[in-house]
Amino acid sequence: MDGDLITYFAAGLIGLFVVLSWVLLSKYRNLTAKVAESTELGRDIWNALDSRLKKQDERILDVVTRFDVYESRLAEVTLPRAAKERVPVQTAKAEVQPQQKAEAKEEQKQEVKTAAPTREDLEPTERVVLQLLMERPRTSIEIKTLVKKSREHSARLMKTLFERRLVSRADQKKPFVYELTEEGRRYLSAS
């Protein structure tokens, strides 16, 4: 009987070992499946992030390219203006320091003298506007009506004359009131 008991005990231990091995093997399979799924999920996330980063890189490259194109166009536009030696627009009074005011006035006088327009510089419409302003100061609406040009055309025209310092602009209220400057009077008397 002792031999049968040992046999039963050994058979029970073997059965327990088989069941325990089967449970551990199934747990191991579940864990490896979860790890594989997790790895696959991680790979999917990585691929999605990688594709988004590539799209963002393409967009950034596109924006940089557009910026370069706009910058080159702007350089092309500003170079002809620099070649004509136009006088820069006056800065606001609050920005200029008292010491710099005297220096700026001297520089402006020199620049205005060198940038004085000749007869060939002005278009016929610009001459007409200067002659109209010789009579009295006028608003931008009056100028537009008298020269029979569009609002945009007359605005560009007046801006050009203002930048050349041939007219001054009272811009405290709208419509702007334009008045002939001494430089404009000198130009008209010379022509």
Backbone as JSON Lines, residues from 0, in Angstrom:
{"i":0,"aa":"M","n":[0.76,-1.17,0.0],"ca":[0.0,0.0,0.0],"c":[0.83,1.27,0.0]}
{"i":1,"aa":"D","n":[1.92,1.16,0.63],"ca":[2.8,2.32,0.64],"c":[3.27,2.63,-0.78]}
{"i":2,"aa":"G","n":[3.46,1.6,-1.58],"ca":[3.91,1.79,-2.95],"c":[2.82,2.45,-3.78]}
{"i":3,"aa":"D","n":[1.54,2.03,-3.51],"ca":[0.43,2.63,-4.26],"c":[0.26,4.1,-3.86]}
{"i":4,"aa":"L","n":[0.45,4.39,-2.6],"ca":[0.3,5.76,-2.11],"c":[1.36,6.66,-2.74]}
{"i":5,"aa":"I","n":[2.55,6.16,-2.84],"ca":[3.63,6.93,-3.45],"c":[3.33,7.12,-4.93]}
{"i":6,"aa":"T","n":[2.77,6.09,-5.59],"ca":[2.44,6.2,-7.0],"c":[1.35,7.24,-7.19]}
{"i":7,"aa":"Y","n":[0.31,7.17,-6.33],"ca":[-0.77,8.16,-6.43],"c":[-0.25,9.58,-6.16]}
{"i":8,"aa":"F","n":[0.62,9.66,-5.18],"ca":[1.18,10.97,-4.84],"c":[2.02,11.5,-6.0]}
{"i":9,"aa":"A","n":[2.84,10.62,-6.62],"ca":[3.67,11.01,-7.76],"c":[2.78,11.39,-8.94]}
{"i":10,"aa":"A","n":[1.69,10.61,-9.17],"ca":[0.78,10.92,-10.27],"c":[0.1,12.25,-10.01]}
{"i":11,"aa":"G","n":[-0.28,12.53,-8.75],"ca":[-0.91,13.81,-8.4],"c":[0.04,14.97,-8.61]}
{"i":12,"aa":"L","n":[1.31,14.76,-8.21],"ca":[2.31,15.81,-8.41],"c":[2.54,16.06,-9.9]}
{"i":13,"aa":"I","n":[2.58,15.0,-10.68],"ca":[2.77,15.15,-12.12],"c":[1.57,15.88,-12.72]}
{"i":14,"aa":"G","n":[0.36,15.5,-12.3],"ca":[-0.86,16.16,-12.79],"c":[-0.86,17.64,-12.41]}
{"i":15,"aa":"L","n":[-0.48,17.93,-11.15],"ca":[-0.41,19.33,-10.69],"c":[0.63,20.1,-11.52]}
{"i":16,"aa":"F","n":[1.75,19.47,-11.79],"ca":[2.8,20.09,-12.59],"c":[2.31,20.37,-14.01]}
{"i":17,"aa":"V","n":[1.56,19.4,-14.59],"ca":[1.03,19.59,-15.95],"c":[0.03,20.74,-15.97]}
{"i":18,"aa":"V","n":[-0.88,20.77,-14.99],"ca":[-1.89,21.84,-14.92],"c":[-1.21,23.18,-14.71]}
{"i":19,"aa":"L","n":[-0.26,23.22,-13.79],"ca":[0.47,24.46,-13.51],"c":[1.25,24.92,-14.74]}
{"i":20,"aa":"S","n":[1.87,23.99,-15.44],"ca":[2.6,24.33,-16.67],"c":[1.65,24.87,-17.73]}
{"i":21,"aa":"W","n":[0.47,24.22,-17.85],"ca":[-0.5,24.67,-18.84],"c":[-0.99,26.09,-18.51]}
{"i":22,"aa":"V","n":[-1.27,26.38,-17.24],"ca":[-1.72,27.72,-16.81],"c":[-0.62,28.74,-17.09]}
{"i":23,"aa":"L","n":[0.6,28.41,-16.71],"ca":[1.71,29.34,-16.94],"c":[1.94,29.56,-18.43]}
{"i":24,"aa":"L","n":[1.82,28.51,-19.22],"ca":[1.99,28.64,-20.67],"c":[0.91,29.53,-21.27]}
{"i":25,"aa":"S","n":[-0.33,29.38,-20.83],"ca":[-1.42,30.23,-21.36],"c":[-1.22,31.68,-20.93]}
{"i":26,"aa":"K","n":[-0.76,31.9,-19.69],"ca":[-0.47,33.27,-19.23],"c":[0.65,33.87,-20.07]}
{"i":27,"aa":"Y","n":[1.67,33.04,-20.34],"ca":[2.8,33.5,-21.15],"c":[2.34,33.88,-22.55]}
{"i":28,"aa":"R","n":[1.46,33.06,-23.13],"ca":[0.94,33.37,-24.47],"c":[0.14,34.67,-24.46]}
{"i":29,"aa":"N","n":[-0.68,34.86,-23.42],"ca":[-1.45,36.1,-23.3],"c":[-0.52,37.31,-23.19]}
{"i":30,"aa":"L","n":[0.51,37.17,-22.36],"ca":[1.45,38.27,-22.19],"c":[2.2,38.58,-23.48]}
{"i":31,"aa":"T","n":[2.65,37.54,-24.18],"ca":[3.35,37.79,-25.45],"c":[2.42,38.41,-26.48]}
{"i":32,"aa":"A","n":[1.15,38.01,-26.47],"ca":[0.18,38.61,-27.39],"c":[-0.02,40.09,-27.06]}
{"i":33,"aa":"K","n":[-0.11,40.41,-25.74],"ca":[-0.27,41.8,-25.33],"c":[0.98,42.61,-25.67]}
{"i":34,"aa":"V","n":[2.15,42.01,-25.48],"ca":[3.39,42.7,-25.81],"c":[3.45,42.96,-27.32]}
{"i":35,"aa":"A","n":[3.07,41.96,-28.1],"ca":[3.07,42.13,-29.56],"c":[2.08,43.22,-29.96]}
{"i":36,"aa":"E","n":[0.9,43.21,-29.33],"ca":[-0.12,44.23,-29.62],"c":[0.39,45.61,-29.21]}
{"i":37,"aa":"S","n":[1.03,45.67,-28.04],"ca":[1.58,46.93,-27.56],"c":[2.69,47.43,-28.48]}
{"i":38,"aa":"T","n":[3.53,46.52,-28.92],"ca":[4.6,46.89,-29.85],"c":[4.01,47.39,-31.16]}
{"i":39,"aa":"E","n":[2.98,46.72,-31.63],"ca":[2.33,47.13,-32.86],"c":[1.67,48.49,-32.69]}
{"i":40,"aa":"L","n":[1.03,48.71,-31.54],"ca":[0.41,49.99,-31.25],"c":[1.47,51.09,-31.18]}
{"i":41,"aa":"G","n":[2.58,50.79,-30.51],"ca":[3.69,51.75,-30.44],"c":[4.23,52.07,-31.82]}
{"i":42,"aa":"R","n":[4.35,51.06,-32.66],"ca":[4.84,51.26,-34.02],"c":[3.85,52.12,-34.81]}
{"i":43,"aa":"D","n":[2.54,51.87,-34.62],"ca":[1.52,52.68,-35.31],"c":[1.59,54.14,-34.86]}
{"i":44,"aa":"I","n":[1.73,54.33,-33.55],"ca":[1.83,55.7,-33.03],"c":[3.07,56.38,-33.6]}
{"i":45,"aa":"W","n":[4.18,55.67,-33.6],"ca":[5.42,56.23,-34.14],"c":[5.27,56.59,-35.61]}
{"i":46,"aa":"N","n":[4.66,55.72,-36.38],"ca":[4.46,55.99,-37.81],"c":[3.56,57.2,-38.03]}
{"i":47,"aa":"A","n":[2.49,57.3,-37.2],"ca":[1.59,58.45,-37.32],"c":[2.32,59.75,-36.99]}
{"i":48,"aa":"L","n":[3.11,59.73,-35.91],"ca":[3.88,60.93,-35.55],"c":[4.91,61.27,-36.62]}
{"i":49,"aa":"D","n":[5.54,60.25,-37.15],"ca":[6.54,60.47,-38.19],"c":[5.91,61.1,-39.43]}
{"i":50,"aa":"S","n":[4.73,60.6,-39.83],"ca":[4.08,61.17,-41.02],"c":[3.63,62.61,-40.76]}
{"i":51,"aa":"R","n":[3.16,62.89,-39.53],"ca":[2.76,64.26,-39.22],"c":[3.97,65.19,-39.21]}
{"i":52,"aa":"L","n":[5.07,64.71,-38.66],"ca":[6.29,65.53,-38.66],"c":[6.77,65.8,-40.08]}
{"i":53,"aa":"K","n":[6.65,64.82,-40.95],"ca":[7.04,65.03,-42.34],"c":[6.15,66.07,-43.0]}
{"i":54,"aa":"K","n":[4.82,66.0,-42.72],"ca":[3.9,66.98,-43.28],"c":[4.23,68.38,-42.77]}
{"i":55,"aa":"Q","n":[4.54,68.48,-41.46],"ca":[4.89,69.78,-40.89],"c":[6.19,70.31,-41.51]}
{"i":56,"aa":"D","n":[7.14,69.42,-41.72],"ca":[8.39,69.83,-42.37],"c":[8.12,70.36,-43.78]}
{"i":57,"aa":"E","n":[7.23,69.69,-44.5],"ca":[6.88,70.15,-45.85],"c":[6.21,71.51,-45.8]}
{"i":58,"aa":"R","n":[5.31,71.7,-44.83],"ca":[4.63,72.99,-44.69],"c":[5.62,74.09,-44.34]}
{"i":59,"aa":"I","n":[6.53,73.8,-43.42],"ca":[7.53,74.79,-43.04],"c":[8.4,75.13,-44.23]}
{"i":60,"aa":"L","n":[8.81,74.15,-44.97],"ca":[9.62,74.38,-46.17],"c":[8.86,75.23,-47.18]}
{"i":61,"aa":"D","n":[7.56,74.96,-47.34],"ca":[6.73,75.73,-48.25],"c":[6.63,77.19,-47.79]}
{"i":62,"aa":"V","n":[6.43,77.39,-46.48],"ca":[6.33,78.75,-45.95],"c":[7.66,79.49,-46.12]}
{"i":63,"aa":"V","n":[8.75,78.81,-45.85],"ca":[10.06,79.44,-46.0],"c":[10.31,79.81,-47.46]}
{"i":64,"aa":"T","n":[9.91,78.94,-48.37],"ca":[10.07,79.22,-49.79],"c":[9.24,80.43,-50.19]}
{"i":65,"aa":"R","n":[7.99,80.47,-49.74],"ca":[7.14,81.63,-50.04],"c":[7.74,82.91,-49.47]}
{"i":66,"aa":"F","n":[8.24,82.81,-48.24],"ca":[8.85,83.97,-47.6],"c":[10.04,84.47,-48.42]}
{"i":67,"aa":"D","n":[10.86,83.55,-48.89],"ca":[12.01,83.94,-49.71],"c":[11.56,84.62,-51.0]}
{"i":68,"aa":"V","n":[10.49,84.09,-51.61],"ca":[9.97,84.69,-52.84],"c":[9.46,86.11,-52.56]}
{"i":69,"aa":"Y","n":[8.69,86.27,-51.47],"ca":[8.18,87.6,-51.12],"c":[9.32,88.55,-50.79]}
{"i":70,"aa":"E","n":[10.31,88.04,-50.1],"ca":[11.45,88.87,-49.74],"c":[12.2,89.34,-50.99]}
{"i":71,"aa":"S","n":[12.37,88.45,-51.96],"ca":[13.05,88.85,-53.19],"c":[12.21,89.85,-53.98]}
{"i":72,"aa":"R","n":[10.89,89.65,-53.99],"ca":[10.01,90.62,-54.68],"c":[10.09,91.98,-54.0]}
{"i":73,"aa":"L","n":[10.11,91.97,-52.67],"ca":[10.21,93.22,-51.93],"c":[11.54,93.91,-52.22]}
{"i":74,"aa":"A","n":[12.6,93.14,-52.31],"ca":[13.91,93.71,-52.62],"c":[13.9,94.31,-54.02]}
{"i":75,"aa":"E","n":[13.22,93.66,-54.96],"ca":[13.13,94.19,-56.32],"c":[12.35,95.49,-56.35]}
{"i":76,"aa":"V","n":[11.32,95.59,-55.5],"ca":[10.5,96.8,-55.46],"c":[11.25,97.93,-54.79]}
{"i":77,"aa":"T","n":[11.98,97.64,-53.72],"ca":[12.66,98.7,-52.99],"c":[13.92,99.18,-53.7]}
{"i":78,"aa":"L","n":[14.54,98.35,-54.51],"ca":[15.75,98.78,-55.23],"c":[15.46,99.9,-56.22]}
{"i":79,"aa":"P","n":[14.4,99.82,-57.04],"ca":[14.13,100.96,-57.94],"c":[13.83,102.25,-57.19]}
{"i":80,"aa":"R","n":[13.18,102.15,-56.05],"ca":[12.9,103.35,-55.26],"c":[14.2,103.96,-54.74]}
{"i":81,"aa":"A","n":[15.12,103.1,-54.3],"ca":[16.4,103.6,-53.81],"c":[17.19,104.23,-54.95]}
{"i":82,"aa":"A","n":[17.04,103.71,-56.14],"ca":[17.76,104.26,-57.29],"c":[17.26,105.66,-57.63]}
{"i":83,"aa":"K","n":[15.99,105.93,-57.39],"ca":[15.43,107.25,-57.67],"c":[15.8,108.27,-56.59]}
{"i":84,"aa":"E","n":[16.43,107.81,-55.52],"ca":[16.86,108.64,-54.4],"c":[15.7,109.43,-53.81]}
{"i":85,"aa":"R","n":[14.66,108.74,-53.46],"ca":[13.53,109.41,-52.82],"c":[13.9,109.72,-51.38]}
{"i":86,"aa":"V","n":[13.38,110.8,-50.89],"ca":[13.67,111.22,-49.53],"c":[12.81,110.41,-48.58]}
{"i":87,"aa":"P","n":[13.36,109.91,-47.47],"ca":[12.55,109.13,-46.53],"c":[11.51,109.99,-45.84]}
{"i":88,"aa":"V","n":[10.4,109.37,-45.45],"ca":[9.31,110.06,-44.77],"c":[9.76,110.46,-43.38]}
{"i":89,"aa":"Q","n":[9.3,111.64,-42.91],"ca":[9.68,112.11,-41.58],"c":[9.16,111.17,-40.52]}
{"i":90,"aa":"T","n":[9.96,111.01,-39.44],"ca":[9.53,110.15,-38.34],"c":[8.66,110.95,-37.39]}
{"i":91,"aa":"A","n":[7.95,110.26,-36.52],"ca":[7.07,110.92,-35.56],"c":[7.9,111.75,-34.59]}
{"i":92,"aa":"K","n":[7.33,112.87,-34.11],"ca":[8.05,113.77,-33.22],"c":[8.41,113.11,-31.9]}
{"i":93,"aa":"A","n":[7.56,112.22,-31.42],"ca":[7.82,111.57,-30.14],"c":[9.02,110.65,-30.2]}
{"i":94,"aa":"E","n":[9.36,110.16,-31.36],"ca":[10.47,109.22,-31.5],"c":[11.81,109.92,-31.59]}
{"i":95,"aa":"V","n":[11.83,111.19,-31.98],"ca":[13.08,111.89,-32.22],"c":[13.53,112.58,-30.93]}
{"i":96,"aa":"Q","n":[14.77,112.4,-30.55],"ca":[15.35,113.03,-29.37],"c":[15.7,114.48,-29.72]}
{"i":97,"aa":"P","n":[15.77,115.38,-28.72],"ca":[16.08,116.79,-29.01],"c":[17.4,116.98,-29.75]}
{"i":98,"aa":"Q","n":[18.43,116.22,-29.4],"ca":[19.72,116.36,-30.08],"c":[19.61,115.9,-31.53]}
{"i":99,"aa":"Q","n":[18.84,114.87,-31.73],"ca":[18.73,114.3,-33.07],"c":[17.9,115.18,-33.99]}
{"i":100,"aa":"K","n":[17.03,116.04,-33.41],"ca":[16.18,116.89,-34.23],"c":[17.02,117.84,-35.09]}
{"i":101,"aa":"A","n":[18.02,118.46,-34.47],"ca":[18.85,119.41,-35.21],"c":[19.62,118.7,-36.31]}
{"i":102,"aa":"E","n":[20.17,117.53,-35.99],"ca":[20.91,116.76,-36.99],"c":[19.98,116.32,-38.12]}
{"i":103,"aa":"A","n":[18.78,115.88,-37.74],"ca":[17.83,115.4,-38.75],"c":[17.42,116.53,-39.68]}
{"i":104,"aa":"K","n":[17.22,117.74,-39.13],"ca":[16.82,118.87,-39.98],"c":[17.92,119.22,-40.97]}
{"i":105,"aa":"E","n":[19.18,119.19,-40.51],"ca":[20.28,119.49,-41.42],"c":[20.38,118.44,-42.53]}
{"i":106,"aa":"E","n":[20.22,117.17,-42.15],"ca":[20.28,116.1,-43.14],"c":[19.12,116.21,-44.13]}
{"i":107,"aa":"Q","n":[17.92,116.54,-43.61],"ca":[16.76,116.65,-44.48],"c":[16.94,117.79,-45.48]}
{"i":108,"aa":"K","n":[17.5,118.9,-45.03],"ca":[17.71,120.02,-45.94],"c":[18.66,119.61,-47.07]}
{"i":109,"aa":"Q","n":[19.72,118.9,-46.7],"ca":[20.66,118.45,-47.72],"c":[19.99,117.46,-48.67]}
{"i":110,"aa":"E","n":[19.2,116.51,-48.1],"ca":[18.54,115.5,-48.93],"c":[17.5,116.13,-49.84]}
{"i":111,"aa":"V","n":[16.75,117.1,-49.32],"ca":[15.72,117.75,-50.12],"c":[16.35,118.48,-51.29]}
{"i":112,"aa":"K","n":[17.47,119.12,-51.05],"ca":[18.13,119.85,-52.13],"c":[18.63,118.9,-53.21]}
{"i":113,"aa":"T","n":[19.16,117.75,-52.81],"ca":[19.66,116.81,-53.8],"c":[18.54,116.07,-54.51]}
{"i":114,"aa":"A","n":[17.38,115.93,-53.84],"ca":[16.3,115.16,-54.42],"c":[15.25,116.04,-55.11]}
{"i":115,"aa":"A","n":[15.57,117.3,-55.35],"ca":[14.61,118.18,-55.99],"c":[14.28,117.65,-57.38]}
{"i":116,"aa":"P","n":[12.99,117.56,-57.68],"ca":[12.6,116.99,-58.98],"c":[12.9,117.95,-60.12]}
{"i":117,"aa":"T","n":[13.18,117.4,-61.24],"ca":[13.37,118.2,-62.44],"c":[12.08,118.15,-63.24]}
{"i":118,"aa":"R","n":[12.04,118.88,-64.32],"ca":[10.82,118.92,-65.13],"c":[10.44,117.54,-65.64]}
{"i":119,"aa":"E","n":[11.46,116.73,-65.93],"ca":[11.18,115.41,-66.49],"c":[10.67,114.43,-65.43]}
{"i":120,"aa":"D","n":[10.92,114.74,-64.15],"ca":[10.53,113.81,-63.1],"c":[9.03,113.71,-62.91]}
{"i":121,"aa":"L","n":[8.3,114.8,-63.09],"ca":[6.87,114.82,-62.79],"c":[6.03,114.54,-64.03]}
{"i":122,"aa":"E","n":[4.96,113.84,-63.78],"ca":[3.98,113.56,-64.83],"c":[3.11,114.81,-65.0]}
{"i":123,"aa":"P","n":[2.4,114.92,-66.12],"ca":[1.51,116.07,-66.33],"c":[0.44,116.19,-65.24]}
{"i":124,"aa":"T","n":[-0.09,115.06,-64.81],"ca":[-1.12,115.09,-63.76],"c":[-0.54,115.65,-62.47]}
{"i":125,"aa":"E","n":[0.7,115.29,-62.17],"ca":[1.34,115.8,-60.95],"c":[1.54,117.32,-61.03]}
{"i":126,"aa":"R","n":[1.9,117.81,-62.22],"ca":[2.04,119.26,-62.4],"c":[0.7,119.97,-62.2]}
{"i":127,"aa":"V","n":[-0.37,119.37,-62.74],"ca":[-1.7,119.97,-62.6],"c":[-2.08,120.06,-61.12]}
{"i":128,"aa":"V","n":[-1.81,118.99,-60.37],"ca":[-2.14,119.0,-58.94],"c":[-1.35,120.08,-58.22]}
{"i":129,"aa":"L","n":[-0.08,120.23,-58.54],"ca":[0.73,121.28,-57.91],"c":[0.18,122.66,-58.23]}
{"i":130,"aa":"Q","n":[-0.26,122.87,-59.47],"ca":[-0.84,124.17,-59.84],"c":[-2.16,124.42,-59.11]}
{"i":131,"aa":"L","n":[-2.95,123.35,-58.92],"ca":[-4.2,123.5,-58.16],"c":[-3.91,123.86,-56.71]}
{"i":132,"aa":"L","n":[-2.89,123.25,-56.15],"ca":[-2.54,123.53,-54.76],"c":[-1.88,124.89,-54.6]}
{"i":133,"aa":"M","n":[-1.39,125.47,-55.69],"ca":[-0.82,126.81,-55.65],"c":[-1.91,127.82,-55.31]}
{"i":134,"aa":"E","n":[-3.14,127.55,-55.79],"ca":[-4.26,128.45,-55.54],"c":[-4.64,128.45,-54.07]}
{"i":135,"aa":"R","n":[-4.81,127.22,-53.5],"ca":[-5.2,127.09,-52.08],"c":[-5.04,125.63,-51.67]}
{"i":136,"aa":"P","n":[-4.99,125.36,-50.36],"ca":[-4.96,123.96,-49.9],"c":[-6.26,123.25,-50.28]}
{"i":137,"aa":"R","n":[-6.15,121.97,-50.6],"ca":[-7.32,121.21,-51.04],"c":[-7.35,119.85,-50.36]}
{"i":138,"aa":"T","n":[-8.58,119.32,-50.25],"ca":[-8.74,117.97,-49.69],"c":[-8.46,116.94,-50.77]}
{"i":139,"aa":"S","n":[-8.26,115.72,-50.32],"ca":[-8.0,114.63,-51.27],"c":[-9.21,114.4,-52.18]}
{"i":140,"aa":"I","n":[-10.41,114.63,-51.67],"ca":[-11.62,114.45,-52.48],"c":[-11.68,115.51,-53.58]}
{"i":141,"aa":"E","n":[-11.34,116.76,-53.24],"ca":[-11.32,117.83,-54.25],"c":[-10.3,117.52,-55.34]}
{"i":142,"aa":"I","n":[-9.14,117.05,-54.93],"ca":[-8.09,116.73,-55.91],"c":[-8.55,115.61,-56.83]}
{"i":143,"aa":"K","n":[-9.16,114.59,-56.24],"ca":[-9.65,113.46,-57.03],"c":[-10.67,113.93,-58.07]}
{"i":144,"aa":"T","n":[-11.56,114.81,-57.65],"ca":[-12.6,115.31,-58.55],"c":[-12.0,116.19,-59.65]}
{"i":145,"aa":"L","n":[-11.07,117.05,-59.28],"ca":[-10.51,117.99,-60.25],"c":[-9.62,117.31,-61.29]}
{"i":146,"aa":"V","n":[-8.88,116.3,-60.9],"ca":[-8.01,115.63,-61.88],"c":[-8.72,114.48,-62.58]}
{"i":147,"aa":"K","n":[-9.95,114.18,-62.15],"ca":[-10.79,113.15,-62.77],"c":[-10.09,111.8,-62.83]}
{"i":148,"aa":"K","n":[-9.52,111.4,-61.69],"ca":[-8.87,110.1,-61.57],"c":[-9.57,109.3,-60.48]}
{"i":149,"aa":"S","n":[-9.29,108.01,-60.44],"ca":[-9.9,107.16,-59.41],"c":[-9.32,107.51,-58.04]}
{"i":150,"aa":"R","n":[-9.99,107.06,-57.01],"ca":[-9.54,107.32,-55.64],"c":[-8.15,106.73,-55.42]}
{"i":151,"aa":"E","n":[-7.93,105.51,-55.92],"ca":[-6.64,104.85,-55.75],"c":[-5.53,105.6,-56.49]}
{"i":152,"aa":"H","n":[-5.85,106.02,-57.71],"ca":[-4.85,106.72,-58.51],"c":[-4.48,108.05,-57.85]}
{"i":153,"aa":"S","n":[-5.48,108.79,-57.41],"ca":[-5.19,110.08,-56.8],"c":[-4.47,109.89,-55.46]}
{"i":154,"aa":"A","n":[-4.78,108.83,-54.72],"ca":[-4.08,108.58,-53.46],"c":[-2.61,108.27,-53.71]}
{"i":155,"aa":"R","n":[-2.33,107.45,-54.72],"ca":[-0.93,107.15,-55.07],"c":[-0.21,108.42,-55.54]}
{"i":156,"aa":"L","n":[-0.91,109.22,-56.31],"ca":[-0.35,110.46,-56.82],"c":[0.04,111.39,-55.67]}
{"i":157,"aa":"M","n":[-0.87,111.56,-54.71],"ca":[-0.6,112.45,-53.59],"c":[0.48,111.88,-52.68]}
{"i":158,"aa":"K","n":[0.52,110.58,-52.55],"ca":[1.57,109.95,-51.74],"c":[2.94,110.22,-52.36]}
{"i":159,"aa":"T","n":[3.01,110.1,-53.69],"ca":[4.27,110.37,-54.39],"c":[4.71,111.81,-54.17]}
{"i":160,"aa":"L","n":[3.78,112.75,-54.32],"ca":[4.13,114.16,-54.13],"c":[4.52,114.43,-52.68]}
{"i":161,"aa":"F","n":[3.85,113.77,-51.75],"ca":[4.18,113.94,-50.33],"c":[5.57,113.4,-50.02]}
{"i":162,"aa":"E","n":[5.89,112.23,-50.57],"ca":[7.22,111.64,-50.33],"c":[8.33,112.47,-50.95]}
{"i":163,"aa":"R","n":[8.03,113.17,-52.04],"ca":[9.02,114.05,-52.67],"c":[9.08,115.41,-51.97]}
{"i":164,"aa":"R","n":[8.26,115.6,-50.96],"ca":[8.2,116.82,-50.17],"c":[7.73,118.04,-50.99]}
{"i":165,"aa":"L","n":[6.95,117.78,-52.02],"ca":[6.39,118.87,-52.8],"c":[5.09,119.37,-52.19]}
{"i":166,"aa":"V","n":[4.42,118.5,-51.43],"ca":[3.2,118.88,-50.73],"c":[3.3,118.42,-49.28]}
{"i":167,"aa":"S","n":[2.57,119.1,-48.41],"ca":[2.46,118.65,-47.02],"c":[1.04,118.16,-46.8]}
{"i":168,"aa":"R","n":[0.89,117.31,-45.8],"ca":[-0.42,116.69,-45.57],"c":[-0.84,116.94,-44.14]}
{"i":169,"aa":"A","n":[-2.01,117.52,-43.97],"ca":[-2.59,117.69,-42.63],"c":[-3.46,116.47,-42.38]}
{"i":170,"aa":"D","n":[-2.93,115.52,-41.59],"ca":[-3.65,114.26,-41.42],"c":[-4.3,114.13,-40.04]}
{"i":171,"aa":"Q","n":[-4.64,115.27,-39.42],"ca":[-5.33,115.2,-38.14],"c":[-6.76,114.71,-38.31]}
{"i":172,"aa":"K","n":[-7.36,115.02,-39.41],"ca":[-8.73,114.56,-39.69],"c":[-8.81,114.14,-41.15]}
{"i":173,"aa":"K","n":[-9.87,113.41,-41.45],"ca":[-10.06,112.94,-42.82],"c":[-11.23,113.68,-43.43]}
{"i":174,"aa":"P","n":[-11.25,113.94,-44.69],"ca":[-10.21,113.66,-45.68],"c":[-8.98,114.54,-45.45]}
{"i":175,"aa":"F","n":[-7.82,114.04,-45.84],"ca":[-6.58,114.77,-45.67],"c":[-6.63,116.07,-46.47]}
{"i":176,"aa":"V","n":[-5.97,117.09,-45.92],"ca":[-5.86,118.37,-46.62],"c":[-4.41,118.52,-47.05]}
{"i":177,"aa":"Y","n":[-4.21,118.76,-48.33],"ca":[-2.86,118.89,-48.89],"c":[-2.58,120.35,-49.18]}
{"i":178,"aa":"E","n":[-1.32,120.74,-48.93],"ca":[-0.89,122.11,-49.16],"c":[0.47,122.09,-49.84]}
{"i":179,"aa":"L","n":[0.7,123.05,-50.7],"ca":[1.96,123.12,-51.43],"c":[3.08,123.56,-50.48]}
{"i":180,"aa":"T","n":[4.23,122.91,-50.52],"ca":[5.37,123.28,-49.68],"c":[6.24,124.28,-50.44]}
{"i":181,"aa":"E","n":[7.24,124.82,-49.73],"ca":[8.18,125.75,-50.38],"c":[8.92,125.06,-51.52]}
{"i":182,"aa":"E","n":[9.24,123.79,-51.31],"ca":[9.91,123.02,-52.37],"c":[9.02,122.92,-53.6]}
{"i":183,"aa":"G","n":[7.72,122.71,-53.38],"ca":[6.77,122.66,-54.49],"c":[6.64,123.99,-55.2]}
{"i":184,"aa":"R","n":[6.63,125.07,-54.41],"ca":[6.56,126.41,-55.01],"c":[7.81,126.69,-55.86]}
{"i":185,"aa":"R","n":[8.99,126.29,-55.31],"ca":[10.23,126.47,-56.07],"c":[10.19,125.69,-57.37]}
{"i":186,"aa":"Y","n":[9.65,124.48,-57.3],"ca":[9.57,123.67,-58.51],"c":[8.68,124.34,-59.56]}
{"i":187,"aa":"L","n":[7.51,124.83,-59.12],"ca":[6.6,125.47,-60.07],"c":[7.19,126.76,-60.64]}
{"i":188,"aa":"S","n":[7.89,127.51,-59.81],"ca":[8.48,128.76,-60.31],"c":[9.66,128.47,-61.25]}
{"i":189,"aa":"A","n":[10.33,127.34,-61.07],"ca":[11.45,126.99,-61.95],"c":[10.97,126.45,-63.29]}
{"i":190,"aa":"S","n":[9.77,125.9,-63.34],"ca":[9.31,125.27,-64.6],"c":[8.47,126.17,-65.44]}
